[in-house]
Structure formats: C-alpha cells, structure tokens
C-alpha cells in the first residue's frame, strides 16, 4: 500500500483520504506519512485541517511522523506548518512539540542538520516556546522535545532547567541530558550533576539525584566521583544505596 502511494499522484492520494471510511482513515494517514513522497505529503497538507479534524486523527498523524525512521525535511515542514500559530487542543499541541523534537533529532542523525532550513526553524520554535512557557507542564513538554532533538547547543538551557527548576522540570531536563552521547557530557555538565546529586545549592528529589548520579557514572566517571557517590550512598535509604552500588559495579565491569 505504501509502495502504491509512493507512485501515486497528489490528486489520487487526496481522493483516497477523502473517500476512506472513518475506521480506515487513520491507517491511510499513517501510510501516507510513511510513503513520504512529495505527492503524499502535499495531499496530507491539503487534507488535514488542524482546526476541524478530530484530535485522535491529528495525534495519529503526529505520532506517525515522530516514529518515522528516516524522516525528510518536507515532513518536518508539514508538521511545523500545521502547528504554526494555531490554537490547538492541548493534547495535539503537546504531541506536536514532542514530534517536532523527534524529527529534528532524526534529521540530524542523517547529517541533514545544516542542510535543512526546517531544522533551524523547528529548533527556534521549541526554544521560543520554552522561553515563553509559563505552566510547569508546558516547560516539561518543551524539555522532552529537546531531549528528542539531542542538539549540543541546547545543553546550556537544559542545565539551567536541571539546576533551577522544580522537581518535574529538573527530572525532565536531566532525562534529556541522559540522551546525549558521552562526548557531549562535558566537565560543565558533570559539575552541574555533582551539585544536584550532592545538593550543593538546594534540595532535590531522590529520583533527580539518582538520575544525576547515573550521568556521572555512565560517562567515564572519575575515581573521585565514584568515591563521593559511594560515601553519599551511606546516608541514603537502603534501596537507593543498593541501586547506586549496582551502578558502580556495572561501571567497574
């Protein structure tokens, strides 16, 4: 079916979308996203009205885009255009932001970061949204999108939110940092994780401290980091201390 869509003209794909029975429509939308031909994406652009379509169909489209193994710049542009400046249901908006981050990350994995204007536009959209977010839940969604994008230039922003935010924001920012390969876990990142784990500036929830310790232990830990984490484990609950001890043992192996 996808192969057929790849060779179909825009008017044929659009006609298929418009005539598909309601129960089949999500499948056809997913297939059109998977085809990723110029014609299929143009047909989706004409067909999908983010102001009218049911939330479930719009979310199906966004999930299909997010999970696309090798997305194109045209697919990211379609998502950006559909989300840009529109008043959307919160669930659709959140799914769209996270999908945007996923598409950016995969395009960059394909070494298309600097070649696609859509990537730059997408990154700016996420960062602008993060700066303007007022609700805690909004900030968390934008941090999840940055975690999906895995862009080194966003690390300073992630560190700020990791250290200064309330527990859900700290957790989301550290989770995003854990997605980065070891070469991007710099001395500055490790210093911030030490401050969080050892609570140098303020108190943090146990899960946030453990996540910070994991970043330290999973990325070429220094002997002093291992010693300090083990010493701190003596003051933690048994389960938490056992978890850290197992992490250290795994690192040694």
C-alpha positions in Angstrom: 0.0 0.0 0.0 2.8 2.4 0.9 4.6 1.5 -2.4 1.4 2.3 -4.3 1.2 5.7 -2.5 4.8 6.5 -3.4 3.9 6.2 -7.1 0.5 7.9 -6.8 -0.3 11.5 -7.8 -1.4 14.1 -5.3 -5.0 14.1 -6.5 -5.2 10.3 -6.2 -3.9 10.3 -2.6 -6.2 13.2 -1.7 -9.2 11.4 -3.2 -8.2 8.3 -1.2 -8.0 10.3 2.0 -11.4 12.0 1.4 -13.2 8.7 0.5 -11.7 6.4 3.1 -14.2 5.0 5.6 -13.9 6.6 9.0 -12.4 3.4 10.6 -9.8 3.2 7.8 -8.8 6.8 7.7 -6.1 6.6 10.5 -4.4 3.7 8.6 -4.4 5.7 5.3 -3.0 8.8 7.1 -0.2 6.7 8.6 0.6 5.1 5.2 0.7 8.5 3.5 3.2 9.7 6.2 5.3 6.5 5.7 5.3 7.0 1.9 6.8 10.5 2.3 6.6 11.2 -1.4 6.1 14.8 -2.5 2.6 13.9 -3.6 1.5 12.1 -0.4 2.8 14.9 1.8 1.1 17.6 -0.3 -2.1 15.6 -0.1 -1.9 15.3 3.6 -1.2 19.1 3.8 -4.4 19.8 1.9 -6.5 17.2 3.8 -5.5 17.7 7.4 -7.3 20.7 8.9 -5.9 21.1 12.4 -8.9 23.3 13.3 -11.5 20.8 12.4 -10.2 17.2 12.4 -10.8 15.0 15.5 -8.0 15.1 18.0 -7.4 11.3 17.6 -6.7 11.6 13.8 -4.3 14.6 14.3 -2.5 12.8 17.1 -2.2 9.7 14.8 -0.6 11.8 12.1 1.9 13.4 14.6 2.8 10.0 16.1 3.3 8.6 12.6 5.6 11.5 11.8 7.5 11.2 15.2 8.2 7.5 14.7 9.2 7.7 11.1 12.6 6.0 10.9 14.1 8.3 8.2 12.0 11.4 8.0 12.5 14.1 5.4 12.8 17.8 5.7 9.4 18.1 3.9 7.8 16.0 6.6 9.2 18.3 9.3 8.0 21.3 7.3 4.5 19.9 7.1 4.4 19.4 10.9 5.7 22.9 11.5 3.2 24.5 9.1 0.3 22.6 10.7 1.3 23.7 14.2 2.4 27.3 13.5 0.3 30.0 15.1 -2.8 27.9 15.6 -5.0 27.5 18.7 -4.9 23.7 19.1 -6.2 21.3 21.7 -3.6 20.9 24.5 -3.0 17.2 23.7 -2.4 17.9 20.0 -0.1 20.8 20.8 1.9 18.7 23.2 2.2 15.7 20.8 3.2 18.1 18.0 6.0 19.7 20.1 7.5 16.3 21.1 7.1 15.0 17.5 9.0 18.1 16.2 11.9 17.3 18.5 11.9 13.7 17.3 12.0 14.7 13.7 14.8 17.2 14.3 16.9 14.6 16.1 16.5 12.0 13.3 17.3 14.6 10.6 20.5 15.5 12.5 21.4 11.8 12.8 21.2 11.7 9.0 23.7 14.6 8.9 21.0 16.9 7.5 21.0 19.5 10.3 22.9 22.2 8.5 21.3 21.4 5.1 17.6 21.8 6.2 16.1 25.2 6.9 13.2 23.4 8.6 15.6 22.1 11.3 16.7 25.6 12.2 13.0 26.7 12.2 12.0 23.8 14.3 14.8 24.4 16.9 13.9 28.0 17.2 10.2 27.1 17.6 11.0 24.8 20.5 13.4 27.2 22.2 11.0 30.2 21.8 8.2 28.1 23.3 10.4 27.1 26.2 11.3 30.7 26.9 7.6 31.7 26.8 6.2 28.7 28.7 4.5 29.7 32.0 3.0 26.5 33.1 5.2 23.8 34.6 3.6 21.2 32.4 4.4 23.3 29.3 8.1 23.6 30.2 8.3 19.8 30.7 6.9 19.2 27.2 9.5 21.5 25.6 12.3 19.8 27.5 11.1 16.4 26.3 11.2 17.8 22.7 14.8 19.0 23.3 15.6 15.5 24.7 14.4 14.0 21.4 16.3 16.5 19.3 19.6 15.8 21.1 21.3 19.1 19.9 24.5 20.1 21.7 23.7 23.8 21.5 20.7 23.2 23.8 22.8 21.8 26.7 23.2 25.1 28.5 19.4 25.6 28.6 18.9 22.1 29.8 21.5 22.6 32.6 19.7 25.8 33.7 16.4 24.0 34.0 18.0 21.0 35.6 19.5 23.0 38.5 16.9 25.7 39.0 13.6 24.1 38.2 11.1 22.4 40.5 11.2 18.6 40.6 9.2 17.8 37.4 11.3 20.3 35.4 14.6 19.1 36.9 13.6 15.5 36.1 12.7 16.3 32.5 15.9 18.3 31.9 18.2 15.6 33.4 16.3 12.9 31.4 17.0 15.0 28.2 20.7 15.2 29.1 20.9 11.5 29.5 20.1 11.1 25.8 23.4 12.8 24.8 26.4 10.6 23.9 29.4 10.7 26.2 31.4 13.2 24.0 28.8 15.9 24.9 28.9 15.2 28.7 31.5 17.9 29.3 33.1 19.0 32.6 30.5 21.7 32.9 27.7 19.1 32.6 29.4 16.9 35.2 29.8 19.8 37.6 26.1 20.5 37.5 25.3 16.9 38.0 27.6 16.8 41.1 25.8 19.9 42.5 22.5 18.2 42.0 23.5 14.8 43.5 25.3 16.3 46.5 22.6 19.0 46.9 25.2 21.9 46.9 22.7 24.6 46.1 19.3 23.2 47.2 17.4 20.0 47.9 16.4 17.8 45.1 14.0 14.8 44.9 15.6 11.4 45.2 14.8 10.4 41.6 16.6 13.6 40.3 19.6 12.9 42.4 19.8 9.3 41.2 19.5 10.5 37.5 22.3 12.9 38.1 24.5 10.2 39.6 23.7 8.0 36.6 25.0 10.6 34.2 28.2 10.8 36.2 28.7 7.0 36.4 27.7 6.3 32.8 30.1 8.8 31.2 33.7 8.0 32.1 33.5 8.7 35.8 36.5 10.0 37.7 37.7 8.0 40.7 36.7 10.9 43.0 33.2 10.9 41.6 32.8 7.2 42.3 34.2 7.6 45.9 32.0 10.6 46.6 28.9 8.8 45.3 29.6 5.7 47.4 30.2 7.9 50.5 27.0 9.7 49.9 25.2 6.4 49.5 25.8 5.6 53.2 23.4 8.4 54.1 20.6 7.3 51.7 17.8 4.7 52.0 18.8 1.1 51.6 17.1 0.7 48.2 18.7 3.9 46.8 22.1 2.9 48.2 21.9 -0.6 46.6 20.9 0.9 43.3 24.0 3.2 43.3 26.2 0.4 44.4 25.0 -1.8 41.5 25.6 1.1 39.1 29.2 1.4 40.3 29.7 -2.3 40.0 28.4 -2.2 36.4 30.7 0.6 35.6 33.7 -1.3 37.0 32.8 -4.3 34.9 
